[in-house]
Amino acid sequence: MTSFDTSPQLNVGRALLALAVVFVMLATTGWTALRSHRGSSALQVSIAKWEHGRLHGHHLPDPEAAPAKLTRFFASLAPHDRDRLAHRYPLAVGNMNGAPVSLRYQANRIALDQARKLEQKRMHDIRLSSAGQQDAARRMHRYESLLTPGRHILAFDPEGTGRVAEVFGSLTRAQRISVVVPGVDTDLLTFQKTGRRYTAPVGMAKALYAAERAARPGTRTAVIAWADYTAPDGLGVDAATGARAAEGALRLNALLRALPGRAPVSVFCHSYGSVLCGVAARDMPRRVADIAVAASPGMRVAKASHLGTTARVWAMRDATDWIQDVPYLELGGLGHGADPVSAGFGARVLSARDAQGHAGYFQPGTDSLRNLADIGAGAYDAVTCARQNDACRTGLPGTTTVGRA
């Protein structure tokens, strides 16, 4: 179990370390790293075509319209018309919040196949360097993997390092929905890993989905591996600021507002993903019942009550996680605020025993994964607190027994 030292000497030391980090990053990277400039992407081109498109002589609705309006539009169409739109505007439809989930899966398969063919050509393009051809090969193989029958791709954008989201289970039939929000160095190529599989979004989501079904076999659950934001690359300035988190928060909340049905939603945020969730919390829909953060560098607030959400806020950190040595401060826009597992923050602190380091929270057999799965499945009576007093379980729905020994 982690001990949480809040002595004045430690806080002063961390403040000095934070200042040193600020100066080093400004000297080596510069404020210009806070900004990113991107031209027109394939997704933007597809959206522009949709905006100028027609169906049976009528203009198509605004692709940025409220999800409910877009849902009504698609519901009014015959199946062959929905199919026609998916083939004409695959990237637009595949990323359109409000489009039927099954249609998004279909559209993204079309978009992935188009992207695969493009990278296949680039692999043999003599104008590219050998490194460029190798990158094309890696992307082509990733697209082939995502096209494997049975995979359900909810979002896909090949631009830059790429964005993607995948669903495990049935979103339309789920009684509980979980969303996994990963941290730094998450992109198209790191979305899934063969080695250390549970450190990547697909492995995290698969492990959570299996553990939820084990926790409550009678509850239909669905889990989304959500890498549909541009995560910071490494531990530079982007990782120390909230810029990427703010951009990602808009995308996350757009997804949450468009989820089908009325099932309660739990959001599980790892590392920098918890910064994103902290920024997004205030605007999350009320169906979000839980926000659980693991290995968090902070949520950009001083207390859980400042998040402005009705969701229960959970936090966990393994005793071997290096993130505990990061200064939990915010200075001049750098840093992410208070430590979510500290007593003063006010989150429900869960056991993360056996997580082993910064990336082991979704490893099968750990307390951390069991606790996350219990939350996701709504089995609140089974969660295990980090502290002996079981304070994390106070006032939980259905809590009548003590947690695991």
C-alpha positions as CSV (number, residue, x, y, z in Angstrom):
1,M,0.0,0.0,0.0
2,T,1.3,3.5,-0.9
3,S,2.0,5.9,1.9
4,F,1.2,9.5,1.1
5,D,3.8,12.0,2.5
6,T,2.5,15.6,2.6
7,S,5.3,17.1,4.8
8,P,6.2,20.7,4.1
9,Q,9.8,19.8,3.3
10,L,8.6,17.4,0.6
11,N,6.2,20.0,-0.9
12,V,9.0,22.6,-1.1
13,G,11.3,20.1,-2.7
14,R,8.7,19.2,-5.3
15,A,8.1,22.9,-6.0
16,L,11.8,23.5,-6.7
17,L,11.9,20.4,-8.9
18,A,8.8,21.7,-10.8
19,L,10.6,25.0,-11.4
20,A,13.6,23.2,-12.7
21,V,11.5,21.1,-15.0
22,V,9.8,24.3,-16.3
23,F,13.1,26.0,-17.2
24,V,14.6,22.9,-18.8
25,M,11.6,22.3,-21.0
26,L,11.4,26.0,-22.0
27,A,15.1,26.0,-22.8
28,T,15.1,22.8,-24.8
29,T,11.7,22.8,-26.5
30,G,10.2,26.3,-26.3
31,W,6.7,27.6,-26.1
32,T,6.2,27.0,-29.9
33,A,5.8,23.3,-29.0
34,L,2.4,24.1,-27.4
35,R,1.0,24.8,-30.8
36,S,0.3,22.3,-33.7
37,H,-0.4,23.2,-37.3
38,R,-2.2,20.8,-39.5
39,G,-3.5,21.2,-43.0
40,S,-6.5,19.6,-44.6
41,S,-6.7,15.9,-43.7
42,A,-8.5,13.1,-45.5
43,L,-11.2,13.3,-42.8
44,Q,-11.7,17.0,-43.3
45,V,-11.9,16.4,-47.1
46,S,-14.6,13.7,-46.5
47,I,-16.6,16.1,-44.2
48,A,-16.3,18.9,-46.8
49,K,-17.7,16.5,-49.5
50,W,-20.6,15.6,-47.1
51,E,-21.4,19.2,-46.5
52,H,-21.8,19.8,-50.3
53,G,-23.5,16.4,-50.9
54,R,-27.1,15.6,-51.6
55,L,-29.4,12.6,-51.2
56,H,-32.5,12.4,-53.5
57,G,-32.0,16.1,-54.2
58,H,-31.9,17.2,-50.6
59,H,-29.0,18.6,-48.7
60,L,-27.4,16.4,-46.1
61,P,-27.6,17.6,-42.5
62,D,-24.7,19.5,-40.8
63,P,-22.2,16.8,-39.8
64,E,-21.6,18.8,-36.5
65,A,-25.3,18.8,-35.6
66,A,-26.5,17.5,-32.3
67,P,-26.2,13.6,-32.2
68,A,-30.0,13.3,-31.6
69,K,-30.7,15.2,-34.9
70,L,-28.2,13.0,-36.9
71,T,-29.7,9.9,-35.3
72,R,-33.2,10.9,-36.5
73,F,-31.8,11.6,-40.0
74,F,-30.2,8.2,-40.4
75,A,-33.3,6.5,-38.9
76,S,-35.4,8.1,-41.6
77,L,-33.3,6.5,-44.4
78,A,-33.8,3.2,-46.1
79,P,-30.9,0.7,-45.6
80,H,-29.6,1.1,-49.1
81,D,-29.4,4.9,-48.6
82,R,-27.4,4.5,-45.4
83,D,-25.2,2.1,-47.3
84,R,-24.7,4.6,-50.1
85,L,-23.7,7.4,-47.7
86,A,-21.1,5.1,-46.0
87,H,-19.5,4.3,-49.3
88,R,-19.6,8.0,-50.5
89,Y,-18.3,9.5,-47.3
90,P,-16.6,6.7,-45.3
91,L,-14.4,8.9,-43.1
92,A,-17.2,11.4,-42.4
93,V,-19.8,8.8,-41.5
94,G,-17.3,6.6,-39.6
95,N,-16.5,9.5,-37.3
96,M,-20.0,11.0,-37.1
97,N,-21.4,11.2,-33.6
98,G,-25.1,10.4,-34.0
99,A,-24.7,7.9,-36.9
100,P,-25.8,4.3,-36.1
101,V,-23.0,2.3,-34.5
102,S,-23.2,-0.5,-37.0
103,L,-23.0,2.1,-39.9
104,R,-19.9,3.6,-38.4
105,Y,-18.3,0.2,-38.2
106,Q,-19.2,-0.3,-41.9
107,A,-17.9,3.1,-43.0
108,N,-14.6,2.7,-41.1
109,R,-14.0,-0.7,-42.7
110,I,-14.3,1.1,-46.1
111,A,-12.0,3.9,-45.0
112,L,-9.5,1.5,-43.5
113,D,-9.4,-0.5,-46.7
114,Q,-8.8,2.7,-48.7
115,A,-6.0,3.7,-46.4
116,R,-4.5,0.2,-46.6
117,K,-4.3,0.4,-50.4
118,L,-2.8,3.8,-50.2
119,E,0.0,2.7,-47.8
120,Q,0.6,-0.5,-50.0
121,K,1.4,1.8,-52.9
122,R,3.6,4.0,-50.7
123,M,5.6,1.0,-49.6
124,H,7.0,0.7,-53.2
125,D,7.2,4.5,-54.0
126,I,10.8,5.1,-55.0
127,R,10.4,8.8,-54.1
128,L,10.2,7.8,-50.5
129,S,13.2,7.1,-48.3
130,S,13.7,3.6,-46.9
131,A,12.4,5.0,-43.6
132,G,9.3,6.4,-45.3
133,Q,8.7,3.0,-47.0
134,Q,9.1,1.2,-43.7
135,D,6.6,3.6,-42.0
136,A,4.1,2.9,-44.8
137,A,4.6,-0.8,-44.3
138,R,3.9,-0.5,-40.6
139,R,0.8,1.5,-41.2
140,M,-0.4,-0.9,-43.9
141,H,0.0,-3.8,-41.5
142,R,-1.9,-1.9,-38.7
143,Y,-4.8,-1.3,-41.1
144,E,-4.8,-4.9,-42.1
145,S,-5.1,-5.8,-38.4
146,L,-7.9,-3.4,-37.8
147,L,-9.7,-4.9,-40.8
148,T,-9.7,-8.4,-39.2
149,P,-13.3,-9.8,-39.3
150,G,-15.1,-9.2,-36.0
151,R,-13.3,-6.0,-35.1
152,H,-15.6,-3.0,-34.5
153,I,-13.9,0.3,-35.3
154,L,-15.9,3.2,-34.0
155,A,-13.6,6.0,-35.1
156,F,-10.6,6.2,-37.5
157,D,-8.5,9.1,-38.8
158,P,-5.2,8.3,-40.6
159,E,-3.9,11.8,-40.5
160,G,-0.6,12.4,-38.7
161,T,0.1,9.7,-36.1
162,G,-3.5,8.6,-36.5
163,R,-6.5,8.3,-34.2
164,V,-8.7,5.2,-33.6
165,A,-11.4,3.8,-31.2
166,E,-12.6,0.2,-31.0
167,V,-15.5,-1.4,-29.3
168,F,-15.6,-4.7,-27.4
169,G,-19.1,-6.0,-26.8
170,S,-22.4,-4.5,-28.0
171,L,-22.9,-0.8,-27.4
172,T,-26.5,-0.9,-28.4
173,R,-27.4,-3.8,-25.9
174,A,-25.0,-2.9,-23.1
175,Q,-26.3,-2.3,-19.6
176,R,-23.0,-0.8,-18.6
177,I,-20.5,1.0,-20.8
178,S,-16.8,1.6,-20.1
179,V,-14.4,4.0,-21.9
180,V,-10.6,3.5,-21.6
181,V,-8.7,6.8,-22.1
182,P,-4.9,6.2,-22.5
183,G,-2.0,8.5,-22.0
184,V,1.2,9.7,-23.8
185,D,2.7,8.0,-26.8
186,T,-0.7,6.6,-27.9
187,D,-1.3,6.6,-31.6
188,L,-2.3,4.4,-34.5
189,L,0.8,2.2,-34.3
190,T,0.8,1.8,-30.5
191,F,-2.9,1.2,-30.3
192,Q,-2.2,-2.5,-30.0
193,K,1.0,-4.3,-29.0
194,T,2.1,-7.9,-29.2
195,G,4.6,-7.6,-26.4
196,R,3.4,-6.0,-23.1
197,R,-0.1,-6.1,-24.6
198,Y,-1.9,-4.7,-21.5
199,T,0.0,-1.4,-21.7
200,A,-1.8,-0.5,-25.0
201,P,-5.4,0.6,-25.4
202,V,-6.6,-2.6,-27.1
203,G,-5.1,-4.8,-24.4
204,M,-6.4,-2.6,-21.7
205,A,-9.9,-2.7,-23.0
206,K,-9.9,-6.4,-23.7
207,A,-8.6,-7.1,-20.2
208,L,-11.2,-4.8,-18.7
209,Y,-14.0,-6.4,-20.7
210,A,-13.1,-9.9,-19.6
211,A,-12.8,-8.8,-16.0
212,E,-16.1,-7.1,-16.1
213,R,-17.8,-10.2,-17.4
214,A,-16.1,-12.2,-14.6
215,A,-17.2,-9.7,-12.0
216,R,-20.9,-9.8,-13.1
217,P,-21.6,-12.5,-15.6
218,G,-25.3,-11.5,-15.8
219,T,-24.6,-7.9,-16.7
220,R,-24.1,-7.0,-20.4
221,T,-21.1,-4.7,-20.7
222,A,-19.3,-3.0,-23.5
223,V,-15.8,-1.4,-23.4
224,I,-14.4,1.3,-25.8
225,A,-10.6,1.5,-26.3
226,W,-10.6,5.2,-27.0
227,A,-7.5,6.6,-28.7
228,D,-9.4,9.2,-30.7
229,Y,-7.3,12.2,-29.6
230,T,-3.8,13.4,-30.4
231,A,-1.8,12.3,-27.3
232,P,1.4,13.9,-26.3
233,D,4.5,12.4,-27.8
234,G,6.7,11.4,-24.9
235,L,7.3,13.5,-21.7
236,G,8.0,16.9,-23.3
237,V,6.1,20.2,-23.0
238,D,2.9,18.8,-24.4
239,A,2.7,16.2,-21.6
240,A,3.3,18.9,-19.0
241,T,0.5,21.2,-20.2
242,G,-3.3,20.8,-20.7
243,A,-3.3,21.8,-24.4
244,R,-3.7,18.2,-25.7
245,A,-6.1,17.4,-22.9
246,A,-8.3,20.3,-23.8
247,E,-8.5,19.2,-27.4
248,G,-9.1,15.6,-26.4
249,A,-11.8,16.6,-23.8
250,L,-13.9,18.1,-26.6
251,R,-13.7,14.8,-28.6
252,L,-14.3,12.6,-25.6
253,N,-17.5,14.5,-24.5
254,A,-18.7,14.5,-28.1
255,L,-18.5,10.7,-28.0
256,L,-20.1,10.4,-24.6
257,R,-23.0,12.5,-25.6
258,A,-23.6,10.3,-28.7
259,L,-23.4,6.9,-27.1
260,P,-26.6,4.9,-27.8
261,G,-29.1,4.0,-25.1
262,R,-29.2,5.1,-21.5
263,A,-26.7,2.7,-19.9
264,P,-24.5,4.2,-17.1
265,V,-21.0,5.0,-18.3
266,S,-17.7,4.6,-16.4
267,V,-14.6,6.4,-17.8
268,F,-11.2,4.9,-17.0
269,C,-8.3,7.3,-17.5
270,H,-4.6,6.2,-17.4
271,S,-1.7,8.6,-16.9
272,Y,-2.1,11.7,-19.1
273,G,-5.5,10.4,-20.0
274,S,-6.5,11.4,-16.4
275,V,-5.5,15.0,-17.2
276,L,-7.9,14.8,-20.2
277,C,-10.7,13.4,-18.1
278,G,-10.1,16.1,-15.5
279,V,-10.6,18.8,-18.1
280,A,-13.6,17.0,-19.6
281,A,-15.4,16.2,-16.3
282,R,-17.4,19.4,-16.1
283,D,-19.1,18.9,-19.4
284,M,-19.6,15.1,-19.3
285,P,-23.2,14.0,-19.6
286,R,-25.0,13.0,-16.4
287,R,-25.0,9.3,-17.5
288,V,-21.3,9.2,-16.6
289,A,-21.5,7.5,-13.2
290,D,-17.8,7.1,-12.5
291,I,-14.4,8.7,-13.4
292,A,-11.5,6.5,-12.3
293,V,-7.9,7.6,-12.7
294,A,-4.8,5.4,-12.5
295,A,-1.2,6.6,-12.4
296,S,-2.4,10.2,-12.6
297,P,-0.1,13.2,-12.8
298,G,-3.1,15.3,-11.8
299,M,-6.5,16.4,-13.0
300,R,-5.8,20.1,-13.3
301,V,-7.9,20.9,-10.1
302,A,-7.0,21.1,-6.4
303,K,-9.9,18.9,-5.3
304,A,-12.3,16.3,-6.7
305,S,-15.2,18.6,-5.9
306,H,-13.8,21.2,-8.3
307,L,-14.2,18.9,-11.2
308,G,-17.9,20.0,-11.5
309,T,-19.2,16.5,-12.1
310,T,-21.9,14.4,-10.5
311,A,-19.8,11.2,-11.3
312,R,-18.0,9.4,-8.5
313,V,-14.3,10.1,-8.7
314,W,-11.9,7.2,-8.0
315,A,-8.1,7.2,-8.0
316,M,-5.4,4.6,-7.6
317,R,-1.6,4.4,-7.7
318,D,0.7,1.4,-7.2
319,A,3.6,1.9,-4.7
320,T,6.1,1.2,-7.5
321,D,4.8,3.8,-9.9
322,W,7.3,6.5,-10.8
323,I,4.5,9.0,-11.3
324,Q,4.5,9.6,-7.6
325,D,7.8,11.5,-7.9
326,V,6.3,14.0,-10.4
327,P,5.7,17.4,-8.8
328,Y,1.9,17.7,-8.2
329,L,1.8,21.4,-8.9
330,E,0.7,23.8,-11.6
331,L,3.1,26.7,-12.4
332,G,2.6,29.0,-15.4
333,G,0.4,26.4,-17.2
334,L,2.9,23.6,-16.6
335,G,2.0,20.7,-14.3
336,H,-1.4,19.3,-13.6
337,G,-2.3,20.2,-10.0
338,A,-3.0,18.2,-6.9
339,D,-2.3,14.5,-6.4
340,P,-5.6,12.6,-6.9
341,V,-4.7,9.9,-4.4
342,S,-3.9,12.4,-1.6
343,A,-6.3,12.6,1.3
344,G,-6.9,16.3,0.6
345,F,-8.0,15.7,-3.0
346,G,-11.2,13.8,-2.0
347,A,-11.3,11.0,-4.5
348,R,-12.2,7.4,-3.5
349,V,-8.8,5.8,-3.3
350,L,-8.6,2.2,-4.5
351,S,-6.1,-0.5,-4.0
352,A,-3.7,-1.0,-6.9
353,R,-1.7,-3.8,-5.4
354,D,0.5,-5.8,-7.8
355,A,0.1,-3.3,-10.7
356,Q,3.9,-3.1,-10.9
357,G,5.0,0.3,-12.2
358,H,3.4,2.9,-14.3
359,A,1.8,0.7,-17.0
360,G,0.6,-2.4,-15.2
361,Y,-2.9,-1.3,-14.0
362,F,-4.8,-3.4,-16.6
363,Q,-2.7,-6.5,-16.1
364,P,-4.9,-9.5,-15.4
365,G,-4.7,-10.8,-11.8
366,T,-4.0,-7.4,-10.2
367,D,-6.1,-5.6,-7.6
368,S,-6.1,-2.6,-9.9
369,L,-7.9,-4.4,-12.8
370,R,-10.3,-6.2,-10.5
371,N,-11.3,-2.8,-8.9
372,L,-11.7,-1.1,-12.3
373,A,-13.8,-4.0,-13.5
374,D,-16.0,-3.9,-10.4
375,I,-16.7,-0.3,-11.1
376,G,-17.4,-0.8,-14.8
377,A,-19.8,-3.7,-14.1
378,G,-21.5,-1.8,-11.3
379,A,-20.3,-4.3,-8.6
380,Y,-19.5,-1.5,-6.1
381,D,-19.8,-3.8,-3.1
382,A,-16.7,-5.7,-4.2
383,V,-14.2,-2.8,-4.6
384,T,-11.1,-2.8,-2.3
385,C,-9.9,0.5,-0.8
386,A,-6.2,1.5,-0.6
387,R,-6.6,2.4,3.1
388,Q,-7.7,0.3,6.0
389,N,-10.7,2.4,6.9
390,D,-12.7,1.4,3.7
391,A,-13.6,5.1,3.2
392,C,-13.6,4.7,-0.6
393,R,-16.8,2.5,-0.2
394,T,-18.8,5.0,1.8
395,G,-22.3,5.6,0.4
396,L,-21.9,3.4,-2.6
397,P,-25.0,1.9,-4.2
398,G,-25.6,-1.7,-3.1
399,T,-22.7,-1.8,-0.7
400,T,-23.6,-4.2,2.1
401,T,-20.4,-6.3,2.5
402,V,-16.8,-5.6,3.0
403,G,-14.4,-5.7,0.1
404,R,-11.7,-8.3,-0.6
405,A,-9.3,-9.2,2.1
